[in-house]
Amino acid sequence: MWNPCPFTRHPALLVYIVLEIFIHSVGGLNVCMSGSATSCEECLLIHPSCAWCAQEDFGQVRTLNSRCDFSQNLQKRGCDAPFIESPRSGSSLLRSKPLSSKGSGVTQYDVIQIYPQKISLSLRPGDQTSFEVQVRPVEDYPVDLYYLMDLSLSMKDDLDTIRNLGTKLAEEMRKLTSNFRLGFGSFVDKNISPFSYTAPKYQDNPCNGYKLFSNCVPTFDFRHLLSLTDKVDRFNEEVQKQMVSRNRDAPEGGFDAILQAAVCKEKIGWRKEAYHLLVFATDDIPHLALDGKLGGLVHPHDGQCHLNDKNEYSAANKMDYPSLALLGEKLAENNIFLIFAVTKRHYVLYKNLTALIPGTTVEILDQDSKNIIQLIVNAYNNIRSKVELSVWDHPEDLNLALTATCQDGQPLTGLRKCADLKIGDTVSFNVTVDARGCPPKGTRKSFTIRPVGFKDRLEVSVDYHCDCRCTYFTKTNSSRCNSAGTYSCGMCRCEPGHLGVRCECEEGEVDHQHLSACREAEGKQVCSGRGECSCNQCLCYESEFGKIYGTFCECDDFSCARHKGILCSGKMKEFICHGECHCGECKCHAGYIGDNCNCSTETTSCVSDDGKICSGRGSCVCGRCQCTEPGAFGDTCEGDRHMWLQQASQYETDDSNTVQCVYKTENDCVMKFTYSEHANGQSILTALKEPECAVAPNAMTVLLAVVGSILLMGIVLLALWKLVITIHDHREFARFQSARSRARYEMASNPVYKQSIPFHPMETDFHMHSIKSCNGGVH
């Protein structure tokens, strides 16, 4: 039952140190024996370090769940190795052709750029296994390049520039590969409103009435013009025939074109044994998924090829634009590297898209595409200098962790990408896999690891170790179980109404005579009060604190002395076990003594710089020096108080035998103490008071002082501003009063000024009457 820490007794198990951390939980519990496993399968699921003994005559029959333990413990307790069920996770190579160094030539179809090519994993839940993947981009590998060009009206000058692109590009690319092919396609946008001009007068010529350029070809979404070929003159000829078109809004339908170029493999002519480069040249932004709803297109893109007999995209007016997720999936599925060749003002947008679409790069295109050849060469070199792994069909119940080892040889945990590589460099990736649980019996799963843009892949098949071999020999109504139970993996599972290790008892057979066999002594409790008596034997209760065991359940592994709350001074965080609790007593491991195993017999920590134990001035007790020589102090008694006192300032005191000293520490603290020697030679230091240290200013006080100063300064400035404004207003008012007084004086003395005469209506009527009388009117 005594369970010493396996990694202290078996150095070979240090490989599994991470797993062994969990051998004991808090308080020193054995996770296997405290897991209540009643079958082999249940035992294996408790922890990857747990094992089951299927040996029939194994163990103490009165110890509950004793068959589930650590493998090394089972062997120590008498279980023969052939009967121990403890499957481990592992891997096996199924196909492992060596890596190639050159791509082109007569053997190009056998080029291998990933190693291995197929493996099988056997996984026990919780038990990790690892395997290594190597990738080497070979020299002179074939290249297929499909040039996809925006032929909207704003790209007219670019079209003029690339009319002889094929010849020049082929010359540059053949410096990098001897096997190069080139293809060509173009795009504008969907020919429906609001993306294009749909009025009848624009159907044949969307540039109708446009003063700057009045002649265009009808709007189209995507048109495949030239399949991949090594006859680059045909590329030039095809480009010479092209004319620009015109759409209505700024975004283009380029993503429709990219998806068709990716999935229409036969018509485009992508070779299986070649790098696939898709150059996307444009001067504007693309339409994305859901934009099509503006034109009434509610059906999402189906990701299929829809090129008609004229090699034009026939579903342009039936389906929405593709999403970024669909685009990335189809590009990766067909091993295509996408190169965005875009103008500077849209660089940031497309740069952000590269983070969402694996295997994509972006380069800045001049306004007239003059730098297109150098752009493609730079992008190709950039692609060839990187290796990034992608995982396909990843089962949800598997955990995968990748560690990249690039050309500098340093492992980079969590990374699956290497950059700045040269052609021919080999990089490796460590892949760690573990299963989180057990799927239904007979389940086999698989996933694929692929370098982005490569046709090479590693196929990984997964088998689960969730069953025990011993279960294949299960027998019902076994004679080993008195024909009253099923025998499986070393133990009996009794039928209802039967009890006992071999189902030898029936319920109701318990009497006083049988109970006496379950008492340690007359007068003591049955099974020590910690179990039940069944068929003349104690079945011990389970406890959340640990294991209860023994013939009469008198022992446990959690009632021992503790040190700092840890049972028998165990320190699992530091991978140290000082002892094990066995039936209420700590059994100390080698190198430790004491009731709770907290006293180390190791003397390494007591060795001073001169190689002596405690500098020869003390003894080593429990791994620490106890200085015995007067004046000696320090971790290894290396210090000398007499020497130290010589550095301190001394002052005389009234006591002739006492010297008062002042000592300044490294922290600028001043210590005052007295030194005297006892008659037996013992040095006595007496501190007079606490060390006096320079106290740093309180941060809150400084903050409040600064804030208060700022507020005070603000108030003073406001008061000064108010004073200045008040003085200015008084002066202006005085000037106003003075000007008003002068105005009154001038009004009174002005000779031109005459007072107005009040108006009287009656007087006016009298004058009018007099005038009428004089003219012979009414008399």
C-alpha positions in Angstrom: 0.0 0.0 0.0 3.0 2.3 0.6 3.4 4.3 -2.6 6.7 6.1 -3.0 6.9 8.9 -5.6 7.7 7.1 -8.9 9.9 9.8 -10.4 12.2 9.7 -7.4 12.6 5.9 -7.5 12.6 5.5 -11.3 14.6 8.2 -13.1 13.5 6.7 -16.5 10.0 8.0 -15.8 11.1 11.6 -15.9 10.0 11.6 -19.5 6.5 11.6 -18.2 7.0 14.2 -15.6 4.1 16.3 -16.7 1.7 13.4 -16.3 3.2 12.4 -13.0 2.4 15.9 -11.5 -1.1 14.6 -11.1 -0.2 11.3 -9.5 -1.2 12.9 -6.2 -3.6 15.7 -5.8 -3.7 18.2 -2.9 -2.9 16.4 0.3 -1.1 13.4 -1.3 -4.1 11.5 -2.7 -3.5 8.7 -5.2 -5.8 9.7 -8.1 -6.0 6.1 -9.4 -7.1 4.5 -6.1 -9.4 7.3 -5.1 -11.2 7.3 -8.5 -13.9 4.7 -7.6 -13.1 2.6 -10.6 -15.0 -0.7 -10.7 -13.8 -1.9 -14.1 -10.7 -1.8 -16.2 -12.2 0.7 -18.7 -13.2 3.1 -15.9 -9.7 2.9 -14.4 -8.1 3.8 -17.7 -10.3 6.9 -18.0 -9.3 8.3 -14.6 -5.8 9.4 -15.6 -3.3 8.3 -18.3 -0.9 7.0 -15.6 -3.5 4.6 -14.1 -3.3 0.9 -14.8 -5.4 -2.1 -14.0 -4.3 -5.5 -12.8 -6.3 -8.4 -14.4 -4.5 -11.1 -12.4 -7.1 -13.3 -10.7 -5.3 -13.9 -7.4 -4.0 -10.3 -7.1 -4.3 -8.0 -4.1 -5.9 -7.8 -0.8 -9.5 -8.9 -1.1 -10.6 -6.5 1.6 -9.2 -3.4 -0.2 -11.8 -1.7 -2.3 -10.7 -0.7 -5.9 -7.1 -2.0 -5.2 -6.7 -3.2 -8.8 -6.6 0.4 -10.2 -3.2 1.9 -9.4 0.0 3.1 -11.0 1.7 0.4 -13.0 4.9 0.4 -10.9 2.8 0.1 -7.7 0.8 -2.8 -9.1 4.1 -4.7 -9.8 5.4 -4.0 -6.3 2.2 -5.4 -4.9 2.5 -8.6 -6.8 0.8 -8.1 -10.1 2.7 -9.8 -12.9 3.5 -7.5 -15.9 1.5 -9.5 -18.5 -1.7 -8.9 -16.5 -1.3 -5.1 -16.3 -3.5 -3.2 -18.6 -1.9 0.2 -19.3 -2.0 1.1 -22.9 0.1 4.1 -24.1 -0.5 6.5 -26.9 1.9 6.1 -29.8 2.4 6.5 -33.6 3.5 4.3 -36.4 4.7 5.2 -39.9 2.6 3.9 -42.8 4.3 5.7 -45.7 7.6 7.5 -45.4 9.3 8.3 -48.7 12.4 10.5 -48.4 12.3 14.2 -49.2 13.3 15.3 -52.7 15.9 17.9 -53.5 14.9 18.9 -57.2 11.5 19.4 -58.7 11.6 19.4 -62.5 12.9 16.6 -64.8 11.8 13.1 -65.6 11.0 12.3 -62.0 8.9 15.4 -61.3 5.8 13.3 -60.6 7.6 11.6 -57.7 8.7 14.8 -56.0 8.3 14.6 -52.2 8.2 17.8 -50.1 6.8 16.5 -46.9 7.9 13.7 -44.6 6.3 11.3 -43.6 3.3 11.0 -45.9 1.0 8.7 -43.8 1.0 7.8 -40.2 -1.3 6.0 -37.7 -2.0 7.2 -34.2 -3.2 5.1 -31.3 -4.5 7.4 -28.6 -5.4 6.8 -25.0 -7.5 9.7 -23.6 -5.4 12.2 -21.8 -2.1 10.6 -22.9 -0.2 12.7 -25.4 1.9 11.4 -28.3 4.1 13.4 -30.6 5.4 13.0 -34.1 7.6 15.1 -36.4 6.8 16.6 -39.8 9.6 17.8 -42.1 9.0 20.1 -45.1 11.5 20.9 -47.8 10.6 23.2 -50.8 12.6 21.7 -53.6 14.6 23.5 -56.2 13.3 24.0 -59.8 9.7 23.1 -59.1 7.2 23.6 -61.9 5.1 26.9 -61.8 1.6 27.6 -63.2 0.7 31.3 -63.2 -2.7 32.5 -64.1 -3.0 36.3 -64.7 -6.4 37.6 -63.7 -6.9 41.2 -64.8 -9.4 43.9 -64.0 -10.6 45.2 -67.4 -12.8 48.0 -66.1 -12.3 51.4 -67.8 -9.9 52.7 -65.2 -7.4 49.9 -66.1 -7.1 51.0 -69.8 -3.5 52.2 -69.4 -2.6 49.0 -67.5 -3.9 46.9 -70.5 -1.6 48.8 -72.9 1.3 48.1 -70.6 0.9 44.3 -70.4 0.4 43.6 -74.1 3.9 42.1 -74.2 3.9 40.9 -70.6 4.1 37.2 -71.5 7.5 37.2 -73.1 9.2 39.3 -70.5 7.6 37.5 -67.6 8.6 34.1 -69.0 12.2 35.3 -69.3 12.3 36.3 -65.6 10.4 33.2 -64.3 12.6 30.8 -66.2 15.5 32.1 -64.1 13.6 30.5 -61.1 12.2 27.4 -62.8 12.7 25.6 -66.0 9.1 24.5 -66.2 6.8 27.6 -66.4 3.3 28.0 -67.8 1.1 31.1 -68.2 -2.7 31.7 -68.5 -5.0 34.7 -68.7 -8.4 35.8 -67.6 -10.3 39.0 -67.1 -13.2 40.4 -65.1 -15.4 43.6 -64.6 -18.6 43.1 -62.6 -22.1 41.6 -62.6 -24.1 43.0 -65.5 -27.1 44.0 -63.4 -28.2 47.2 -61.6 -26.9 48.8 -59.5 -23.5 47.4 -60.4 -23.5 48.1 -64.1 -25.3 50.3 -66.6 -28.4 48.3 -67.7 -30.3 50.8 -69.9 -30.8 49.5 -73.5 -28.4 52.1 -74.9 -25.6 50.7 -72.7 -26.0 47.0 -73.5 -23.6 46.9 -76.4 -21.5 49.8 -75.4 -21.5 50.9 -71.7 -19.2 53.8 -72.6 -21.9 55.3 -74.9 -21.9 59.1 -74.3 -18.8 59.0 -72.2 -16.5 61.8 -73.6 -13.2 60.5 -72.3 -13.6 57.1 -73.9 -16.6 56.3 -76.0 -16.1 52.7 -77.1 -16.2 49.7 -74.7 -17.1 46.1 -74.9 -20.3 44.9 -73.1 -20.0 44.4 -69.3 -19.1 40.9 -68.2 -18.3 39.4 -64.8 -15.5 36.8 -65.5 -14.1 35.6 -68.8 -11.5 32.8 -69.1 -9.3 33.7 -72.1 -6.3 31.5 -72.1 -5.6 28.1 -70.4 -2.2 27.6 -68.9 0.4 27.0 -71.6 4.1 27.2 -72.0 3.6 29.0 -75.4 3.9 32.6 -74.0 3.3 34.1 -77.4 -0.3 33.1 -77.2 -0.6 35.1 -74.0 0.6 38.2 -75.8 -1.8 37.5 -78.7 -4.7 37.1 -76.4 -3.9 40.3 -74.4 -3.6 42.2 -77.7 -7.3 41.4 -78.5 -8.7 42.7 -75.3 -10.6 45.9 -74.8 -11.8 47.5 -71.6 -15.4 47.7 -70.4 -17.3 49.8 -67.9 -19.3 49.2 -64.7 -21.3 51.7 -62.6 -20.0 51.5 -59.0 -16.4 51.5 -57.8 -16.1 47.9 -56.4 -15.4 45.2 -59.0 -16.6 41.6 -59.3 -13.1 40.2 -58.9 -13.9 37.7 -56.2 -16.3 35.9 -58.6 -13.4 35.6 -61.0 -10.9 34.3 -58.3 -13.3 31.6 -57.2 -14.0 30.4 -60.8 -10.3 30.4 -61.6 -9.7 28.3 -58.5 -12.4 25.6 -58.9 -12.5 25.3 -62.7 -9.3 23.2 -62.6 -9.7 21.4 -65.9 -10.5 24.5 -68.0 -7.8 26.6 -66.4 -5.3 23.7 -66.7 -3.8 23.6 -63.2 -1.2 20.8 -63.0 -1.1 18.6 -59.9 2.7 18.7 -59.8 3.2 22.5 -59.8 3.0 25.6 -57.8 -0.2 27.4 -58.5 0.1 31.2 -58.6 -3.0 33.4 -59.2 -2.2 37.0 -59.9 -5.1 39.4 -59.2 -4.5 42.8 -60.7 -6.9 45.6 -60.0 -7.1 49.3 -59.0 -10.2 49.2 -56.9 -11.9 47.3 -54.0 -13.9 44.0 -54.5 -17.5 43.3 -53.9 -18.1 40.8 -51.0 -20.8 38.4 -50.0 -24.2 40.0 -49.3 -23.4 42.9 -51.7 -25.4 40.9 -54.3 -28.6 41.5 -52.4 -28.5 45.0 -53.7 -29.2 43.5 -57.1 -31.7 41.0 -55.8 -29.3 38.0 -55.6 -30.3 36.2 -52.5 -28.7 32.8 -53.2 -25.2 32.4 -51.6 -22.4 31.2 -53.8 -22.3 27.4 -54.1 -18.5 27.2 -54.6 -18.8 25.3 -57.9 -17.5 25.9 -61.4 -20.0 27.7 -63.7 -18.1 28.4 -66.9 -20.2 28.0 -70.1 -19.2 27.1 -73.6 -17.8 30.6 -74.2 -15.7 30.3 -71.0 -17.8 33.0 -69.3 -19.2 32.8 -65.8 -22.8 31.9 -66.4 -24.1 32.2 -62.8 -23.1 35.9 -62.4 -26.7 37.1 -62.3 -28.0 34.1 -60.2 -25.8 34.0 -57.1 -24.3 36.4 -54.6 -20.5 37.2 -54.5 -18.5 34.6 -52.6 -17.6 35.1 -49.0 -14.0 35.3 -47.7 -14.3 32.0 -45.9 -15.5 30.2 -49.1 -12.7 31.9 -51.1 -10.1 30.8 -48.7 -11.4 27.3 -48.5 -11.4 26.8 -52.3 -7.9 28.4 -52.7 -6.5 26.1 -50.1 -8.4 23.1 -51.4 -6.7 23.6 -54.8 -3.3 24.6 -53.5 -3.4 28.1 -55.0 -1.2 31.0 -53.9 -3.2 34.3 -54.4 -1.2 37.4 -55.2 -3.0 40.7 -54.8 -1.4 43.2 -57.2 -3.2 46.4 -56.2 -2.6 50.2 -56.3 -1.1 51.9 -53.3 -4.4 53.5 -52.1 -6.0 50.1 -51.6 -2.9 48.3 -50.2 -4.1 48.4 -46.5 -7.5 46.9 -47.4 -6.0 43.9 -49.3 -3.2 43.5 -46.7 -6.0 43.0 -44.1 -7.6 40.4 -46.4 -4.4 38.4 -46.5 -4.8 37.7 -42.7 -8.2 36.1 -43.5 -7.2 34.1 -46.5 -4.2 31.7 -45.9 -1.5 31.5 -48.6 -2.1 35.1 -49.8 0.3 38.0 -50.4 -0.2 41.6 -51.5 2.1 43.8 -53.6 1.8 47.4 -54.7 1.0 47.9 -58.4 2.0 51.0 -60.2 -0.8 53.1 -61.8 0.0 51.8 -65.3 1.3 48.3 -64.2 4.8 49.0 -65.2 6.2 47.1 -62.3 4.1 44.0 -62.8 7.0 41.7 -63.7 9.1 42.6 -60.7 6.0 42.4 -58.6 5.3 38.9 -59.6 8.9 37.8 -59.1 9.0 39.4 -55.6 5.8 37.7 -54.7 7.0 34.3 -55.9 10.2 34.6 -53.9 8.2 35.7 -50.9 5.9 32.7 -51.2 8.9 30.3 -51.7 10.6 31.7 -48.6 7.8 30.6 -46.3 6.4 27.3 -45.1 3.1 27.2 -43.1 1.2 24.1 -42.0 -2.6 23.9 -42.1 -4.7 21.2 -40.5 -7.7 19.8 -42.4 -10.7 17.9 -41.0 -9.5 18.3 -37.5 -11.6 16.0 -35.2 -13.2 18.0 -32.4 -12.2 15.6 -29.6 -8.5 15.9 -30.4 -6.1 18.6 -29.1 -3.3 19.5 -31.5 -0.3 21.6 -30.6 2.5 22.5 -33.1 6.1 23.6 -32.4 8.1 24.9 -35.4 11.8 24.4 -35.7 13.1 26.7 -38.4 16.5 27.2 -39.9 18.1 28.5 -36.7 17.2 25.2 -34.9 15.3 26.9 -32.1 11.9 25.4 -31.3 9.1 27.9 -31.4 6.2 26.6 -29.3 2.7 27.4 -30.7 4.0 28.4 -34.2 3.2 26.5 -37.4 5.1 28.8 -39.8 8.7 29.4 -40.8 9.9 32.4 -42.9 13.1 33.7 -44.6 13.9 30.3 -46.0 16.1 29.5 -48.9 15.2 26.9 -51.6 16.3 23.5 -50.3 16.1 24.4 -46.6 14.4 21.8 -44.5 12.2 22.8 -41.5 10.5 20.5 -39.0 7.4 20.7 -36.9 6.6 18.7 -33.8 3.0 17.8 -33.6 1.6 16.8 -30.2 -1.8 15.1 -30.1 -4.1 13.9 -27.3 -7.7 12.7 -27.1 -10.1 14.3 -24.7 -12.4 11.3 -24.5 -13.6 8.1 -26.0 -15.9 8.0 -29.1 -18.3 5.1 -29.6 -16.6 1.7 -30.0 -15.1 1.0 -33.4 -14.7 4.7 -34.3 -11.8 5.7 -36.4 -11.0 9.2 -37.3 -8.5 11.0 -39.5 -7.1 14.4 -40.4 -4.7 15.9 -42.9 -1.7 18.2 -42.4 -0.7 20.2 -45.5 1.9 22.9 -46.1 -0.2 25.9 -47.5 0.0 25.9 -51.3 1.7 22.6 -51.6 0.1 19.5 -53.2 2.0 17.3 -50.7 0.1 16.2 -47.5 0.4 14.1 -44.5 -2.5 11.8 -43.8 -3.1 10.9 -40.2 -5.4 8.1 -39.1 -6.5 7.9 -35.4 -7.4 4.8 -33.4 -8.6 5.1 -29.8 -7.3 3.0 -26.9 -10.4 2.9 -24.7 -10.9 -0.9 -24.3 -8.9 -3.3 -22.2 -7.6 -6.5 -23.8 -8.8 -8.6 -20.8 -12.4 -7.7 -21.6 -12.2 -10.0 -24.7 -12.0 -13.0 -22.2 -15.1 -12.0 -20.2 -17.2 -15.0 -19.1 -20.8 -14.9 -17.9 -22.0 -17.3 -15.1 -18.3 -18.2 -14.5 -17.3 -20.9 -12.1 -14.8 -18.5 -10.7 -17.8 -16.5 -9.6 -19.6 -19.5 -8.2 -21.8 -19.4 -11.3 -23.5 -16.3 -9.9 -21.6 -13.6 -11.7 -19.6 -12.5 -14.7 -15.8 -12.8 -14.6 -13.9 -10.0 -16.3 -10.4 -8.6 -16.0 -9.6 -10.5 -12.7 -12.8 -9.8 -10.8 -16.4 -10.9 -10.5 -19.5 -8.8 -11.1 -22.1 -10.6 -9.1 -25.7 -11.1 -10.1 -28.4 -9.3 -8.0 -28.8 -11.0 -4.6 -25.2 -12.2 -4.4 -22.2 -10.7 -2.6 -18.6 -11.3 -2.0 -15.4 -11.3 -4.0 -16.4 -14.5 -5.7 -20.1 -14.0 -5.3 -20.0 -16.7 -2.6 -22.6 -15.1 -0.3 -26.2 -14.2 -0.6 -27.9 -11.2 0.9 -29.3 -11.8 4.5 -26.6 -14.3 5.6 -24.9 -11.8 7.9 -25.1 -12.7 11.7 -23.2 -12.0 14.9 -20.7 -14.8 14.2 -19.9 -13.4 10.8 -19.6 -9.9 12.3 -16.9 -11.0 14.8 -14.6 -11.7 11.8 -14.8 -8.0 10.9 -13.6 -6.7 14.4 -9.9 -6.1 15.1 -10.5 -7.1 18.8 -13.4 -7.8 21.0 -15.2 -4.6 21.9 -14.0 -2.7 19.0 -16.2 -1.3 16.2 -17.1 -3.4 13.2 -14.5 -2.6 10.5 -13.2 0.2 12.8 -16.4 2.1 12.1 -15.1 2.9 8.6 -16.6 0.1 6.5 -19.2 -2.6 6.3 -18.9 -6.3 7.0 -19.9 -8.5 4.0 -19.2 -12.2 3.8 -16.8 -12.2 6.8 -14.8 -9.4 5.4 -14.6 -5.6 5.6 -15.5 -3.5 2.6 -14.0 -0.1 3.5 -15.8 3.1 2.8 -14.5 5.6 0.3 -13.3 8.9 1.6 -12.8 12.3 -0.1 -9.6 12.7 1.9 -7.9 9.5 0.5 -7.7 5.8 0.8 -9.1 3.7 3.7 -7.7 0.2 3.7 -6.6 -2.7 5.9 -8.2 -6.0 7.0 -10.4 -4.1 9.5 -10.3 -0.7 7.6 -7.9 0.4 10.3 -5.4 2.2 8.0 -5.6 5.2 5.7 -3.2 7.4 3.8 -4.3 10.8 5.0 -3.9 10.8 8.8 -0.1 11.4 9.0 1.8 14.4 10.3 1.9 17.4 8.1 4.4 20.2 7.5 3.0 23.6 6.5 -0.3 21.8 5.7 1.4 19.3 3.3 1.1 15.6 4.1 4.5 14.2 5.0 6.1 17.3 3.6 5.2 16.4 0.0 5.9 19.3 -2.5 4.3 18.3 -5.8 4.8 21.8 -7.4 8.6 21.3 -7.1 8.3 17.6 -8.1 9.6 16.6 -4.6 8.1 13.9 -2.4 9.7 13.8 1.1 7.6 10.9 2.2 4.4 8.8 1.9 1.6 8.3 4.4 1.2 4.7 5.3 -1.4 3.6 7.9 -1.1 6.9 9.9 2.7 7.0 9.8 5.0 8.9 7.4 7.5 6.7 5.6 10.2 9.1 4.7 12.1 8.7 1.4 15.9 8.5 1.4 17.4 11.8 2.4 14.6 12.8 4.8 13.9 12.1 8.5 11.4 13.3 11.1 7.8 12.7 12.0 6.6 14.6 9.0 9.7 14.0 6.8 10.5 17.7 6.8 14.1 17.3 7.9 16.6 16.8 5.1 19.8 14.9 5.6 21.3 16.6 2.6 24.3 18.8 3.5 24.9 20.4 0.1 23.2 23.6 1.2 25.5 23.8 4.3 28.7 23.8 2.3 30.5 27.1 2.3 32.7 28.6 -0.4 35.7 27.0 1.2 34.2 23.6 0.9 33.6 23.1 4.6 30.4 22.2 6.3 29.1 25.5 7.8 32.6 27.0 7.4 33.8 24.7 10.1 32.0 26.9 12.6 28.7 25.0 13.1 26.7 21.9 12.3 24.2 21.1 9.6 20.8 20.3 10.9 17.9 19.5 8.5 19.8 21.1 5.6 20.6 24.4 7.5 23.6 25.6 9.4 23.4 26.1 13.2 26.4 28.2 14.1 28.2 27.2 17.3 31.3 29.3 17.2 31.0 32.7 19.0 30.5 35.6 16.5 29.7 33.3 13.5 26.6 34.0 11.5 25.1 33.6 8.0 23.6 30.8 5.9 26.9 28.8 6.1 28.3 30.5 9.3 30.6 32.5 7.0 30.1 35.8 8.7 32.1 37.1 11.6 30.4 39.6 14.0 33.8 40.7 15.3 34.9 41.7 11.9 31.6 43.3 11.2 31.8 45.3 14.4 35.1 46.8 13.3 33.2 48.4 10.4 30.6 50.0 12.7 31.1 53.3 14.6 31.7 52.6 18.3 30.7 54.8 21.2 31.5 54.3 24.9 28.7 53.6 27.4 28.5 53.8 31.1 29.0 50.0 31.2 32.7 49.3 30.6 31.8 45.8 29.2 29.3 47.2 26.7 30.1 49.0 23.4 27.4 51.1 21.7 27.6 50.9 17.9 26.1 52.6 14.9 26.0 50.7 11.6 24.9 52.0 8.2 23.4 49.3 6.0 23.4 49.1 2.2 19.9 50.6 2.2 21.1 53.7 4.0 19.4 52.5 7.2 21.1 53.4 10.5 21.2 50.7 13.2 22.1 51.3 16.8 23.0 48.4 19.0 25.2 47.4 21.9 27.8 44.7 21.8 29.1 42.7 24.8 30.6 39.4 25.5 29.3 36.9 28.1 31.7 35.3 30.5 31.3 32.0 28.6 32.5 33.7 25.4 29.1 34.1 23.8 28.6 37.4 21.8 25.5 39.4 22.8 24.0 42.0 20.4 21.2 44.2 21.8 19.3 46.4 19.4 18.5 49.8 21.0 15.7 50.6 18.5 14.4 49.9 15.1 16.6 50.8 12.1 16.2 54.4 11.0 15.7 54.5 7.3 15.1 57.3 4.9 11.4 57.2 4.1 10.4 57.8 0.5 7.7 60.4 0.1 4.1 59.1 0.1 2.9 58.8 -3.4 -0.7 60.0 -2.5 0.7 63.0 -0.6 2.9 64.0 -3.6 -0.1 63.6 -5.9 -2.4 65.7 -3.7 0.3 68.3 -3.4 0.7 68.6 -7.1 -3.0 68.7 -7.8 -3.5 71.3 -5.1 -0.7 73.4 -6.5 -2.2 73.3 -10.0 -5.7 74.2 -8.6 -4.3 77.1 -6.5 -2.3 78.4 -9.5 -5.5 78.3 -11.6 -7.5 80.2 -9.0 -4.8 82.9 -8.8 -4.8 83.2 -12.6 -8.6 83.5 -12.7 -8.5 86.2 -10.0 -5.9 88.2 -11.9 -7.9 87.9 -15.2 -11.1 89.1 -13.4 -9.2 92.1 -12.0 -7.8 93.1 -15.4 -11.2 92.8 -17.0 -12.9 94.9 -14.3 -10.3 97.7 -14.6 -10.7 97.6 -18.4 -14.6 97.8 -18.2 -14.4 100.8 -15.8 -12.2 102.7 -18.2 -14.4 102.0 -21.1 -17.5 103.2 -19.2 -15.8 106.4 -18.3 -15.0 107.1 -21.9 -18.7 106.4 -22.8 -20.0 108.9 -20.2 -17.5 111.6 -21.4 -18.6 111.2 -25.1 -22.3 111.4 -24.1 -21.8 114.7 -22.3 -20.0 116.3 -25.3 -22.9 115.2 -27.5 -25.5 117.1 -25.4 -23.5 120.3 -25.4 -23.1 120.3 -29.2 -26.9 119.8 -29.7 -27.7 122.8 -27.6 -25.2 125.2 -29.4 -25.8 124.0 -33.0 -27.3 127.0 -35.1 -28.6 124.6 -37.8 -30.7 122.7 -35.3 -34.4 123.8 -34.9 -37.0 122.5 -32.5 -39.9 120.6 -34.2 -43.5 122.1 -34.1 -46.4 119.9 -32.7 -49.1 119.0 -35.2 -52.8 120.3 -34.5 -55.6 118.8 -36.7 -58.3 121.4 -36.0 -56.0 124.2 -37.1 -55.4 122.5 -40.4 -59.2 122.1 -41.1 -59.7 125.9 -40.6 -57.0 126.8 -43.1 -58.5 124.4 -45.7 -62.0 126.1 -45.2 -60.6 129.6 -45.8 -58.9 128.5 -49.0 -62.2 127.1 -50.3 -64.1 130.4 -49.5 -61.6 132.5 -51.4 -62.0 130.4 -54.5 -65.8 130.9 -54.8 -66.8 127.8 -53.0 -69.3 127.6 -50.2 -70.1 130.9 -48.7 
